[in-house]
C-alpha cells in the first residue's frame, strides 16, 4: 500500500473545491453516496458521474454519464473514483484529457492502478490510491476524536 504523509493528504483535501465522483450511487446506503454527501456537507461541490443515472439530479447537481460530458464551465479539480481497479485507466485518461483544472486523482479504498497513477503523475496530477477522502478528512481534521477514535491511546478498557 502506498504511504502518504498527513501534510500531503491535508493539502490535497484543503485545495479540492469541485470533486467529480465517478461511480456515485443514488442509493443512500452505498458508500459512494454517503462519501459524496459528506464532502458536499463540508463545502465541496460534488459533480456526480454515473451513466446509469445521467440527467437526474443529486446534491443539487446534474448527474453526468462520463467526465467528458462535464461542461468546461465546471472547474473540476479532483476526481474521486468508485470503480474497480481495472476500470481506472480509461477514467484517468478521460480526466486528463477533459478536465483542464484537474489537480488530483483519488482512488477509493480497494482501488489501485499503478499504470493510471503513473500517467496522472507524469501529467503533473497528484494521485491518492486505496484511501477514502471522508475517512481522511475526519482523521486529519479531528472529527473522529469526538467518537473516541484516533486518540493515540490503545486500551482494552470500555
Secondary structure, DSSP 8 states (H G I E B T S, - for coil): -----HHHHHHHHHH--EEEEET--S-TTSHHHHHHHHHHHTT-EEEEE-GGGTTSEETTEE-BSSGGGS-TTS---EEEE-S-GGGHHHHHHHHHHH-TT--EEEE-TT---HHHHHHHHHTT-EEE-S--HHHHHHHHTTGGGGGT-S-S------
